[in-house]
Amino acid sequence: MVNDRDIALAHALANAAGQAIRPFFRARFDIETKPDSSPVTEADRAAEAAMRRLIEAEAPRDAILGEEYGEKPGTSGRQWVLDPIDGTVSFMAGRPSFGTLVALLQDGWPVLGIIDQPIISERWIGALGQPTLFNGAPARTRRCTALADATLATTGPQYFSDHDGAHFMALASRCAHKRMMFGGDCYNYGLLAIGHVDLVVEAGLSLHDFAALVPIVEGAGGTMCDWNGEPLNDNSSGNVIALGDPARLDDVIEGLACDH
């Protein structure tokens, strides 16, 4: 389902995005506010445009869904899902904790994903049926013997609704809450895949926010699902769990549901 040509193209897309992004990092650039009140920069648009040009040249029958330029239909049953800068606020602040996300979906299911951090040259790639690689070496999540020992991360409390936030904090109270981390965007999932974070929980994500993460986390020995434990695909709600040790999944779902 995923072949060497797909992997090579995914790497080329990440390379093209990084080349477009690096000149803007900690520089002056134009910032606009999108209808959902989130910011977008020249770097976001330049990176996505570069990736789309490559896909249209190398895989013209594949569909494209990008955060900045929307959807282009395809005829192959495959779709490239692009987030040129996941963590635009971090990028604007000069923090190298953002990342470019590149995903390939087959019939709506994520089968290939890249997280690329172009400033500090870190890259994760996961493909269905293959081990996740971090800068070319195998990546592995770590065991977590009890939820009380788990380091939990999320991008920020401001991204939860009051309802979802209450459930998140109920779960957080069962984790090692003094080690809980805010901020990090997609970088948190990369850290989970190499065994430095145990659990990431978020709500309201879009497909371009999570599609690339699924093959990476699962290829490193973890699991990703929605808050009900269902696998993630292009119809998922965007309430996601990424867990390094799948043995703790029932504990996490129970913790999230405990206020129902």
Secondary structure, 3 states (H helix, E strand, C coil): CCCHHHHHHHHHHHHHHHHHHHHHCCCCCCEEECCCCCEEEHHHHHHHHHHHHHHHHHCCCCEEEECCCEEECCCCCEEEEEEEEECHHHHHCCCCCCEEEEEEEECCEEEEEEEEECCCCEEEEEECCCCCEECCEECCCCCCCCHHHCCEEECCHHHCCHHHHHHHHHHHCCCCHHHCEECCCCHHHHHHHCCCCCEEEECCCCHHHHCCHHHHHHHCCCEEEECCCCCCCCCCCCCEEEECCHHHHHHHHHHHHCCC
